[in-house]
Amino acid sequence: MAFIASLVVALVVASALADRGSVQRVLTGTVGEHLAGEWISVANQTTDPMGVQIALRKSTAFEGDPALIKPGIRVTVWYRSVGERRPLADRVRLVGEAEAH
């Protein structure tokens, strides 16, 4: 029984340390692709042309109307790696509307 308790405590401590180690990053760029509520692809001069795909969750905070997010609009995304397929967005700010072409 003490072994199981020790194992549970070790897992909780390891999880807390892993979360603390996830550094939040910021990326400002242009939306290339977007799947509402799922993910957003943001590209700028330092990313590859396809951009960085970042996961969106219910916990993601939006500054501006998320319905306005579409290819061509500029956004700033605060994100972190959490061991998932894509980095996770903590916050998305709409910087400007897409230019009319």
C-alpha positions, -999 to +999 in steps of 0.1 A: +000+000+000+029+024+008+044+016-026+012+026-044+009+059-024+046+067-032+040+060-069+009+083-070+029+111-052+058+107-077+034+109-107+017+140-093+051+157-087+064+147-121+032+161-138+035+194-118+071+198-129+063+191-165+036+217-166+059+243-150+084+236-177+061+244-206+072+278-218+046+301-233+056+315-266+041+343-287+036+343-325+022+372-346+014+365-382-012+358-408-038+331-406-033+306-435-059+280-425-084+277-397-108+250-385-131+267-360-127+254-325-100+229-336-068+246-348-053+277-365-023+279-388-003+311-384+027+321-406+051+350-405+086+357-419+103+333-394+080+303-399+079+280-429+054+291-456+027+268-443+029+283-408+026+268-374-006+248-366-018+256-331-046+237-314-076+256-300-096+244-270-126+256-250-101+271-226-085+293-253-093+330-247-101+352-276-096+390-278-119+399-306-147+379-323-134+344-331-160+342-359-139+368-378-109+345-380-103+336-416-073+332-439-055+365-444-063+380-410-035+389-387-034+374-352-012+372-322-012+338-305+001+329-270+008+292-270+028+264-253+038+228-260+019+204-238+029+171-253+001+170-279+003+168-317+001+206-320+010+233-295-019+246-275-032+282-278-038+299-244-049+332-260-056+346-295-058+383-303-072+395-336-047+422-348-065+433-380-090+424-406-080+406-438-073+430-467-098+429-495-083+415-527 
